[in-house]
């Protein structure tokens, strides 16, 4: 892997069907790891389109248990069951409290197809707010969406990439995004259709501005958001660079 952080957007849509967008999924590549942030419906097919081997994934981090963020986890595990090569490394799946209960319910439904020895797949619930891994540090916090929803802050070699998951405007998310090189924030609805527990372009932009984010990437669009002028609205509230993510987009941060 090269000496850079790379974001590869595999799903930028929502549960509303869109032929151009899968549900939420981003691949974060560090010099040492391939990390999936969420794994919503369509993620596995998008990985195949982009030539990403399921065996190459080291970590999956789930922000919450809504289907558009986690429903391809079971197909992913099923794919590993059938495609795991002898050199396949351990897959570690992390999520907020409730992950164990979710996995147990899936095991009851699907049986042996999602059951693995612990040298293949391990599951972890986030407890400590700061987690150190060999190649990165993760800081997480609860955000405003569901009871278990979390936002994530990845720190790699003095660089920061933050993810909102699904969230409304809140101070916890601003802290997670503080001075991030890139903040990936959901933008579910246009301002005029904004709902509690989700962000609109103005709210996402205000978070980025208050957190002094260097680059804002908006994602997770319902149809009404895509039919509005998201960039124009966001740029009224945020002075930095803002872009709209599409499936297949990639962004890089050179490491020092």
ChimeraX commands (.cxc) that place a marker at each C-alpha (Angstrom):
marker #1 position 0.00,0.00,0.00 radius 0.5
marker #1 position 1.20,3.53,-0.77 radius 0.5
marker #1 position 2.09,6.17,1.82 radius 0.5
marker #1 position -1.25,7.91,1.75 radius 0.5
marker #1 position -4.73,7.76,3.17 radius 0.5
marker #1 position -7.29,6.92,0.53 radius 0.5
marker #1 position -11.05,7.17,0.70 radius 0.5
marker #1 position -12.95,5.05,-1.79 radius 0.5
marker #1 position -16.70,5.62,-1.82 radius 0.5
marker #1 position -18.58,2.38,-2.43 radius 0.5
marker #1 position -22.04,3.55,-1.38 radius 0.5
marker #1 position -23.32,7.13,-1.22 radius 0.5
marker #1 position -27.06,6.58,-1.32 radius 0.5
marker #1 position -29.81,5.61,1.09 radius 0.5
marker #1 position -32.46,2.94,1.37 radius 0.5
marker #1 position -34.37,4.72,-1.43 radius 0.5
marker #1 position -33.46,2.71,-4.56 radius 0.5
marker #1 position -31.09,4.51,-6.91 radius 0.5
marker #1 position -29.44,2.74,-9.88 radius 0.5
marker #1 position -26.35,4.95,-9.48 radius 0.5
marker #1 position -25.87,4.67,-5.71 radius 0.5
marker #1 position -25.51,1.81,-3.26 radius 0.5
marker #1 position -26.23,2.26,0.44 radius 0.5
marker #1 position -23.63,3.61,2.85 radius 0.5
marker #1 position -20.12,2.17,2.57 radius 0.5
marker #1 position -16.66,3.76,2.43 radius 0.5
marker #1 position -13.30,2.02,2.14 radius 0.5
marker #1 position -10.56,3.79,4.12 radius 0.5
marker #1 position -7.12,2.59,3.09 radius 0.5
marker #1 position -4.11,3.30,5.27 radius 0.5
marker #1 position -0.54,2.17,4.47 radius 0.5
marker #1 position -1.29,-0.97,6.51 radius 0.5
marker #1 position -5.04,-1.63,6.54 radius 0.5
marker #1 position -8.20,-1.78,4.45 radius 0.5
marker #1 position -11.10,-0.54,6.58 radius 0.5
marker #1 position -14.79,-0.51,5.68 radius 0.5
marker #1 position -16.95,2.09,7.37 radius 0.5
marker #1 position -20.50,0.71,7.22 radius 0.5
marker #1 position -21.58,-1.93,4.76 radius 0.5
marker #1 position -25.08,-1.19,3.50 radius 0.5
marker #1 position -27.02,-2.88,0.73 radius 0.5
marker #1 position -25.11,-3.01,-2.57 radius 0.5
marker #1 position -21.66,-2.71,-0.96 radius 0.5
marker #1 position -20.56,-6.20,-1.94 radius 0.5
marker #1 position -21.52,-5.72,-5.58 radius 0.5
marker #1 position -19.78,-2.34,-5.66 radius 0.5
marker #1 position -16.64,-3.93,-4.25 radius 0.5
marker #1 position -16.72,-6.43,-7.12 radius 0.5
marker #1 position -17.14,-3.61,-9.66 radius 0.5
marker #1 position -14.15,-1.78,-8.16 radius 0.5
marker #1 position -12.02,-4.93,-8.01 radius 0.5
marker #1 position -11.81,-5.04,-4.20 radius 0.5
marker #1 position -11.30,-8.58,-2.88 radius 0.5
marker #1 position -13.34,-9.48,0.22 radius 0.5
marker #1 position -10.20,-11.17,1.55 radius 0.5
marker #1 position -8.34,-7.85,1.53 radius 0.5
marker #1 position -10.50,-6.24,4.24 radius 0.5
marker #1 position -8.93,-6.07,7.71 radius 0.5
marker #1 position -11.64,-4.17,9.62 radius 0.5
marker #1 position -15.32,-3.30,9.35 radius 0.5
marker #1 position -16.69,-0.52,11.57 radius 0.5
marker #1 position -20.48,-0.27,11.84 radius 0.5
marker #1 position -21.96,3.05,12.97 radius 0.5
marker #1 position -25.46,1.70,13.70 radius 0.5
marker #1 position -27.80,-1.13,12.74 radius 0.5
marker #1 position -30.17,0.40,10.20 radius 0.5
marker #1 position -30.36,-1.76,7.04 radius 0.5
marker #1 position -28.84,0.88,4.76 radius 0.5
marker #1 position -25.68,0.78,6.88 radius 0.5
marker #1 position -25.31,-2.89,7.80 radius 0.5
marker #1 position -27.42,-5.14,5.56 radius 0.5
marker #1 position -24.52,-6.38,3.40 radius 0.5
marker #1 position -22.56,-7.58,6.44 radius 0.5
marker #1 position -24.24,-10.98,6.24 radius 0.5
marker #1 position -23.61,-11.38,2.48 radius 0.5
marker #1 position -20.01,-10.28,3.12 radius 0.5
marker #1 position -19.52,-12.96,5.79 radius 0.5
marker #1 position -21.21,-15.52,3.54 radius 0.5
marker #1 position -18.81,-14.53,0.76 radius 0.5
marker #1 position -15.85,-15.06,3.10 radius 0.5
marker #1 position -17.22,-18.48,3.96 radius 0.5
marker #1 position -17.05,-19.42,0.29 radius 0.5
marker #1 position -14.05,-17.38,-0.90 radius 0.5
marker #1 position -11.61,-17.28,2.02 radius 0.5
marker #1 position -8.16,-18.16,0.73 radius 0.5
marker #1 position -5.47,-19.79,2.80 radius 0.5
marker #1 position -3.63,-16.49,3.22 radius 0.5
marker #1 position -6.73,-14.56,4.28 radius 0.5
marker #1 position -6.04,-12.48,7.38 radius 0.5
marker #1 position -8.27,-12.11,10.40 radius 0.5
marker #1 position -11.31,-9.89,9.84 radius 0.5
marker #1 position -12.25,-7.73,12.82 radius 0.5
marker #1 position -15.80,-6.36,12.93 radius 0.5
marker #1 position -16.41,-3.47,15.35 radius 0.5
marker #1 position -19.66,-1.80,16.27 radius 0.5
marker #1 position -21.44,0.04,19.06 radius 0.5
marker #1 position -22.97,-1.80,22.02 radius 0.5
marker #1 position -25.63,-4.09,20.61 radius 0.5
marker #1 position -23.37,-5.59,17.93 radius 0.5
marker #1 position -23.12,-8.94,19.75 radius 0.5
marker #1 position -26.89,-9.15,20.01 radius 0.5
marker #1 position -27.25,-8.27,16.32 radius 0.5
marker #1 position -24.73,-10.95,15.26 radius 0.5
marker #1 position -26.38,-13.56,17.49 radius 0.5
marker #1 position -29.75,-12.85,15.88 radius 0.5
marker #1 position -28.19,-13.22,12.43 radius 0.5
marker #1 position -26.61,-16.53,13.48 radius 0.5
marker #1 position -30.02,-17.79,14.57 radius 0.5
marker #1 position -31.42,-16.80,11.18 radius 0.5
marker #1 position -28.57,-18.02,8.96 radius 0.5
marker #1 position -26.80,-20.64,11.04 radius 0.5
marker #1 position -23.41,-21.96,9.98 radius 0.5
marker #1 position -23.12,-19.56,7.03 radius 0.5
marker #1 position -22.16,-16.68,9.35 radius 0.5
marker #1 position -20.35,-18.71,12.01 radius 0.5
marker #1 position -16.56,-18.73,11.94 radius 0.5
marker #1 position -13.61,-19.82,13.99 radius 0.5
marker #1 position -12.01,-16.94,15.86 radius 0.5
marker #1 position -8.93,-17.09,13.66 radius 0.5
marker #1 position -11.06,-15.92,10.73 radius 0.5
marker #1 position -13.56,-13.39,12.12 radius 0.5
marker #1 position -13.82,-11.65,15.48 radius 0.5
marker #1 position -16.51,-9.24,16.69 radius 0.5
marker #1 position -15.95,-6.37,19.12 radius 0.5
marker #1 position -18.22,-3.84,20.79 radius 0.5
marker #1 position -16.88,-0.32,21.26 radius 0.5
marker #1 position -16.49,0.47,24.94 radius 0.5
marker #1 position -13.47,2.69,25.48 radius 0.5
marker #1 position -13.85,5.97,23.57 radius 0.5
marker #1 position -10.24,5.86,22.38 radius 0.5
marker #1 position -9.02,2.70,20.66 radius 0.5
marker #1 position -5.44,2.22,19.50 radius 0.5
marker #1 position -4.72,-0.12,16.59 radius 0.5
marker #1 position -1.34,-0.97,14.98 radius 0.5
marker #1 position -1.72,1.58,12.18 radius 0.5
marker #1 position -4.32,4.05,13.42 radius 0.5
marker #1 position -6.20,5.47,16.36 radius 0.5
marker #1 position -9.99,5.57,16.57 radius 0.5
marker #1 position -12.02,7.97,18.67 radius 0.5
marker #1 position -15.79,7.52,18.65 radius 0.5
marker #1 position -18.74,9.22,20.25 radius 0.5
marker #1 position -22.49,8.84,20.32 radius 0.5
marker #1 position -24.36,11.04,17.87 radius 0.5
marker #1 position -28.01,11.98,17.40 radius 0.5
marker #1 position -29.83,9.34,15.37 radius 0.5
marker #1 position -30.62,6.03,17.08 radius 0.5
marker #1 position -29.79,4.94,20.60 radius 0.5
marker #1 position -26.63,3.16,19.46 radius 0.5
marker #1 position -25.49,5.49,16.64 radius 0.5
marker #1 position -21.86,6.61,16.71 radius 0.5
marker #1 position -19.60,8.89,14.72 radius 0.5
marker #1 position -15.98,7.93,14.07 radius 0.5
marker #1 position -12.67,9.80,14.01 radius 0.5
marker #1 position -9.66,8.01,12.49 radius 0.5
marker #1 position -6.20,9.42,13.24 radius 0.5
marker #1 position -3.30,8.20,11.08 radius 0.5
marker #1 position 0.17,9.78,11.19 radius 0.5
marker #1 position -1.13,13.17,12.36 radius 0.5
marker #1 position -3.94,13.19,9.80 radius 0.5
marker #1 position -7.64,12.87,10.54 radius 0.5
marker #1 position -10.64,11.52,8.67 radius 0.5
marker #1 position -14.01,11.78,10.44 radius 0.5
marker #1 position -17.33,10.08,9.63 radius 0.5
marker #1 position -20.74,11.11,10.88 radius 0.5
marker #1 position -22.60,7.89,10.13 radius 0.5
marker #1 position -26.20,9.04,10.40 radius 0.5
marker #1 position -26.53,12.01,12.73 radius 0.5
marker #1 position -28.21,15.30,13.37 radius 0.5
marker #1 position -26.35,18.47,14.33 radius 0.5
marker #1 position -24.62,17.98,17.70 radius 0.5
marker #1 position -21.55,19.08,19.63 radius 0.5
marker #1 position -20.31,15.48,19.83 radius 0.5
marker #1 position -19.99,15.37,16.05 radius 0.5
marker #1 position -18.27,18.76,15.94 radius 0.5
marker #1 position -15.68,17.47,18.41 radius 0.5
marker #1 position -15.08,14.35,16.34 radius 0.5
marker #1 position -14.54,16.49,13.24 radius 0.5
marker #1 position -12.21,19.01,14.91 radius 0.5
marker #1 position -9.54,20.11,12.40 radius 0.5
marker #1 position -10.05,16.97,10.30 radius 0.5
marker #1 position -8.33,16.75,6.95 radius 0.5
marker #1 position -11.59,15.30,5.61 radius 0.5
marker #1 position -15.01,15.10,7.24 radius 0.5
marker #1 position -17.46,12.72,5.58 radius 0.5
marker #1 position -20.89,13.92,6.66 radius 0.5
marker #1 position -24.27,12.60,5.72 radius 0.5
marker #1 position -26.60,15.00,3.90 radius 0.5
marker #1 position -29.84,13.09,3.75 radius 0.5
marker #1 position -32.27,15.86,2.90 radius 0.5
marker #1 position -32.49,19.34,1.45 radius 0.5
marker #1 position -32.90,22.06,4.06 radius 0.5
marker #1 position -36.62,22.42,3.38 radius 0.5
marker #1 position -37.16,18.69,4.02 radius 0.5
marker #1 position -34.76,18.29,6.96 radius 0.5
marker #1 position -35.76,15.78,9.62 radius 0.5
marker #1 position -34.54,15.17,13.17 radius 0.5
marker #1 position -31.54,12.87,13.41 radius 0.5
marker #1 position -30.22,13.68,9.93 radius 0.5
marker #1 position -28.17,16.49,8.39 radius 0.5
marker #1 position -29.08,18.90,5.63 radius 0.5
marker #1 position -26.48,20.84,3.58 radius 0.5
marker #1 position -26.59,23.89,5.87 radius 0.5
marker #1 position -26.25,21.80,9.04 radius 0.5
marker #1 position -23.40,19.69,7.65 radius 0.5
marker #1 position -21.64,22.86,6.49 radius 0.5
marker #1 position -22.06,24.51,9.91 radius 0.5
marker #1 position -20.46,21.47,11.57 radius 0.5
marker #1 position -17.53,21.61,9.15 radius 0.5
marker #1 position -17.06,25.35,9.70 radius 0.5
marker #1 position -17.26,25.16,13.49 radius 0.5
marker #1 position -14.84,22.21,13.50 radius 0.5
marker #1 position -12.38,23.97,11.14 radius 0.5
marker #1 position -12.46,21.00,8.76 radius 0.5
marker #1 position -10.12,21.25,5.76 radius 0.5
marker #1 position -12.39,19.40,3.33 radius 0.5
marker #1 position -16.06,18.45,3.56 radius 0.5
marker #1 position -17.44,15.49,1.62 radius 0.5
marker #1 position -21.22,15.11,1.62 radius 0.5
marker #1 position -22.82,11.69,1.16 radius 0.5
marker #1 position -25.96,9.62,1.96 radius 0.5
marker #1 position -28.45,11.42,-0.29 radius 0.5
marker #1 position -32.21,10.90,-0.45 radius 0.5
marker #1 position -33.86,11.96,-3.73 radius 0.5
marker #1 position -34.95,15.37,-2.43 radius 0.5
marker #1 position -31.34,16.18,-1.54 radius 0.5
marker #1 position -30.10,15.26,-5.01 radius 0.5
marker #1 position -32.79,17.47,-6.55 radius 0.5
marker #1 position -31.58,20.54,-4.65 radius 0.5
marker #1 position -28.48,22.70,-5.00 radius 0.5
marker #1 position -26.48,21.16,-2.17 radius 0.5
marker #1 position -23.14,22.75,-3.05 radius 0.5
marker #1 position -24.50,26.28,-3.31 radius 0.5
marker #1 position -26.23,25.98,0.06 radius 0.5
marker #1 position -23.28,24.36,1.83 radius 0.5
marker #1 position -20.87,27.01,0.56 radius 0.5
marker #1 position -22.94,29.70,2.28 radius 0.5
marker #1 position -22.02,28.22,5.67 radius 0.5
marker #1 position -18.63,26.62,5.11 radius 0.5
marker #1 position -15.55,28.45,3.85 radius 0.5
marker #1 position -13.52,25.36,2.87 radius 0.5
marker #1 position -13.72,22.91,-0.02 radius 0.5
marker #1 position -16.94,20.92,-0.26 radius 0.5
marker #1 position -17.73,18.10,-2.69 radius 0.5
marker #1 position -20.60,15.69,-3.27 radius 0.5
marker #1 position -19.57,12.03,-3.20 radius 0.5
marker #1 position -20.66,9.54,-5.84 radius 0.5
marker #1 position -20.16,5.78,-5.90 radius 0.5
marker #1 position -16.68,5.02,-7.18 radius 0.5
marker #1 position -15.13,8.36,-6.16 radius 0.5
marker #1 position -11.70,8.33,-4.53 radius 0.5
marker #1 position -9.86,10.97,-2.49 radius 0.5
marker #1 position -6.32,10.82,-1.13 radius 0.5
marker #1 position -4.32,12.47,1.64 radius 0.5
marker #1 position -0.52,12.24,1.30 radius 0.5
marker #1 position 1.11,11.17,4.56 radius 0.5
marker #1 position 4.10,13.03,5.96 radius 0.5
marker link #1:1,2 radius 0.2
marker link #1:2,3 radius 0.2
marker link #1:3,4 radius 0.2
marker link #1:4,5 radius 0.2
marker link #1:5,6 radius 0.2
marker link #1:6,7 radius 0.2
marker link #1:7,8 radius 0.2
marker link #1:8,9 radius 0.2
marker link #1:9,10 radius 0.2
marker link #1:10,11 radius 0.2
marker link #1:11,12 radius 0.2
marker link #1:12,13 radius 0.2
marker link #1:13,14 radius 0.2
marker link #1:14,15 radius 0.2
marker link #1:15,16 radius 0.2
marker link #1:16,17 radius 0.2
marker link #1:17,18 radius 0.2
marker link #1:18,19 radius 0.2
marker link #1:19,20 radius 0.2
marker link #1:20,21 radius 0.2
marker link #1:21,22 radius 0.2
marker link #1:22,23 radius 0.2
marker link #1:23,24 radius 0.2
marker link #1:24,25 radius 0.2
marker link #1:25,26 radius 0.2
marker link #1:26,27 radius 0.2
marker link #1:27,28 radius 0.2
marker link #1:28,29 radius 0.2
marker link #1:29,30 radius 0.2
marker link #1:30,31 radius 0.2
marker link #1:31,32 radius 0.2
marker link #1:32,33 radius 0.2
marker link #1:33,34 radius 0.2
marker link #1:34,35 radius 0.2
marker link #1:35,36 radius 0.2
marker link #1:36,37 radius 0.2
marker link #1:37,38 radius 0.2
marker link #1:38,39 radius 0.2
marker link #1:39,40 radius 0.2
marker link #1:40,41 radius 0.2
marker link #1:41,42 radius 0.2
marker link #1:42,43 radius 0.2
marker link #1:43,44 radius 0.2
marker link #1:44,45 radius 0.2
marker link #1:45,46 radius 0.2
marker link #1:46,47 radius 0.2
marker link #1:47,48 radius 0.2
marker link #1:48,49 radius 0.2
marker link #1:49,50 radius 0.2
marker link #1:50,51 radius 0.2
marker link #1:51,52 radius 0.2
marker link #1:52,53 radius 0.2
marker link #1:53,54 radius 0.2
marker link #1:54,55 radius 0.2
marker link #1:55,56 radius 0.2
marker link #1:56,57 radius 0.2
marker link #1:57,58 radius 0.2
marker link #1:58,59 radius 0.2
marker link #1:59,60 radius 0.2
marker link #1:60,61 radius 0.2
marker link #1:61,62 radius 0.2
marker link #1:62,63 radius 0.2
marker link #1:63,64 radius 0.2
marker link #1:64,65 radius 0.2
marker link #1:65,66 radius 0.2
marker link #1:66,67 radius 0.2
marker link #1:67,68 radius 0.2
marker link #1:68,69 radius 0.2
marker link #1:69,70 radius 0.2
marker link #1:70,71 radius 0.2
marker link #1:71,72 radius 0.2
marker link #1:72,73 radius 0.2
marker link #1:73,74 radius 0.2
marker link #1:74,75 radius 0.2
marker link #1:75,76 radius 0.2
marker link #1:76,77 radius 0.2
marker link #1:77,78 radius 0.2
marker link #1:78,79 radius 0.2
marker link #1:79,80 radius 0.2
marker link #1:80,81 radius 0.2
marker link #1:81,82 radius 0.2
marker link #1:82,83 radius 0.2
marker link #1:83,84 radius 0.2
marker link #1:84,85 radius 0.2
marker link #1:85,86 radius 0.2
marker link #1:86,87 radius 0.2
marker link #1:87,88 radius 0.2
marker link #1:88,89 radius 0.2
marker link #1:89,90 radius 0.2
marker link #1:90,91 radius 0.2
marker link #1:91,92 radius 0.2
marker link #1:92,93 radius 0.2
marker link #1:93,94 radius 0.2
marker link #1:94,95 radius 0.2
marker link #1:95,96 radius 0.2
marker link #1:96,97 radius 0.2
marker link #1:97,98 radius 0.2
marker link #1:98,99 radius 0.2
marker link #1:99,100 radius 0.2
marker link #1:100,101 radius 0.2
marker link #1:101,102 radius 0.2
marker link #1:102,103 radius 0.2
marker link #1:103,104 radius 0.2
marker link #1:104,105 radius 0.2
marker link #1:105,106 radius 0.2
marker link #1:106,107 radius 0.2
marker link #1:107,108 radius 0.2
marker link #1:108,109 radius 0.2
marker link #1:109,110 radius 0.2
marker link #1:110,111 radius 0.2
marker link #1:111,112 radius 0.2
marker link #1:112,113 radius 0.2
marker link #1:113,114 radius 0.2
marker link #1:114,115 radius 0.2
marker link #1:115,116 radius 0.2
marker link #1:116,117 radius 0.2
marker link #1:117,118 radius 0.2
marker link #1:118,119 radius 0.2
marker link #1:119,120 radius 0.2
marker link #1:120,121 radius 0.2
marker link #1:121,122 radius 0.2
marker link #1:122,123 radius 0.2
marker link #1:123,124 radius 0.2
marker link #1:124,125 radius 0.2
marker link #1:125,126 radius 0.2
marker link #1:126,127 radius 0.2
marker link #1:127,128 radius 0.2
marker link #1:128,129 radius 0.2
marker link #1:129,130 radius 0.2
marker link #1:130,131 radius 0.2
marker link #1:131,132 radius 0.2
marker link #1:132,133 radius 0.2
marker link #1:133,134 radius 0.2
marker link #1:134,135 radius 0.2
marker link #1:135,136 radius 0.2
marker link #1:136,137 radius 0.2
marker link #1:137,138 radius 0.2
marker link #1:138,139 radius 0.2
marker link #1:139,140 radius 0.2
marker link #1:140,141 radius 0.2
marker link #1:141,142 radius 0.2
marker link #1:142,143 radius 0.2
marker link #1:143,144 radius 0.2
marker link #1:144,145 radius 0.2
marker link #1:145,146 radius 0.2
marker link #1:146,147 radius 0.2
marker link #1:147,148 radius 0.2
marker link #1:148,149 radius 0.2
marker link #1:149,150 radius 0.2
marker link #1:150,151 radius 0.2
marker link #1:151,152 radius 0.2
marker link #1:152,153 radius 0.2
marker link #1:153,154 radius 0.2
marker link #1:154,155 radius 0.2
marker link #1:155,156 radius 0.2
marker link #1:156,157 radius 0.2
marker link #1:157,158 radius 0.2
marker link #1:158,159 radius 0.2
marker link #1:159,160 radius 0.2
marker link #1:160,161 radius 0.2
marker link #1:161,162 radius 0.2
marker link #1:162,163 radius 0.2
marker link #1:163,164 radius 0.2
marker link #1:164,165 radius 0.2
marker link #1:165,166 radius 0.2
marker link #1:166,167 radius 0.2
marker link #1:167,168 radius 0.2
marker link #1:168,169 radius 0.2
marker link #1:169,170 radius 0.2
marker link #1:170,171 radius 0.2
marker link #1:171,172 radius 0.2
marker link #1:172,173 radius 0.2
marker link #1:173,174 radius 0.2
marker link #1:174,175 radius 0.2
marker link #1:175,176 radius 0.2
marker link #1:176,177 radius 0.2
marker link #1:177,178 radius 0.2
marker link #1:178,179 radius 0.2
marker link #1:179,180 radius 0.2
marker link #1:180,181 radius 0.2
marker link #1:181,182 radius 0.2
marker link #1:182,183 radius 0.2
marker link #1:183,184 radius 0.2
marker link #1:184,185 radius 0.2
marker link #1:185,186 radius 0.2
marker link #1:186,187 radius 0.2
marker link #1:187,188 radius 0.2
marker link #1:188,189 radius 0.2
marker link #1:189,190 radius 0.2
marker link #1:190,191 radius 0.2
marker link #1:191,192 radius 0.2
marker link #1:192,193 radius 0.2
marker link #1:193,194 radius 0.2
marker link #1:194,195 radius 0.2
marker link #1:195,196 radius 0.2
marker link #1:196,197 radius 0.2
marker link #1:197,198 radius 0.2
marker link #1:198,199 radius 0.2
marker link #1:199,200 radius 0.2
marker link #1:200,201 radius 0.2
marker link #1:201,202 radius 0.2
marker link #1:202,203 radius 0.2
marker link #1:203,204 radius 0.2
marker link #1:204,205 radius 0.2
marker link #1:205,206 radius 0.2
marker link #1:206,207 radius 0.2
marker link #1:207,208 radius 0.2
marker link #1:208,209 radius 0.2
marker link #1:209,210 radius 0.2
marker link #1:210,211 radius 0.2
marker link #1:211,212 radius 0.2
marker link #1:212,213 radius 0.2
marker link #1:213,214 radius 0.2
marker link #1:214,215 radius 0.2
marker link #1:215,216 radius 0.2
marker link #1:216,217 radius 0.2
marker link #1:217,218 radius 0.2
marker link #1:218,219 radius 0.2
marker link #1:219,220 radius 0.2
marker link #1:220,221 radius 0.2
marker link #1:221,222 radius 0.2
marker link #1:222,223 radius 0.2
marker link #1:223,224 radius 0.2
marker link #1:224,225 radius 0.2
marker link #1:225,226 radius 0.2
marker link #1:226,227 radius 0.2
marker link #1:227,228 radius 0.2
marker link #1:228,229 radius 0.2
marker link #1:229,230 radius 0.2
marker link #1:230,231 radius 0.2
marker link #1:231,232 radius 0.2
marker link #1:232,233 radius 0.2
marker link #1:233,234 radius 0.2
marker link #1:234,235 radius 0.2
marker link #1:235,236 radius 0.2
marker link #1:236,237 radius 0.2
marker link #1:237,238 radius 0.2
marker link #1:238,239 radius 0.2
marker link #1:239,240 radius 0.2
marker link #1:240,241 radius 0.2
marker link #1:241,242 radius 0.2
marker link #1:242,243 radius 0.2
marker link #1:243,244 radius 0.2
marker link #1:244,245 radius 0.2
marker link #1:245,246 radius 0.2
marker link #1:246,247 radius 0.2
marker link #1:247,248 radius 0.2
marker link #1:248,249 radius 0.2
marker link #1:249,250 radius 0.2
marker link #1:250,251 radius 0.2
marker link #1:251,252 radius 0.2
marker link #1:252,253 radius 0.2
marker link #1:253,254 radius 0.2
marker link #1:254,255 radius 0.2
marker link #1:255,256 radius 0.2
view
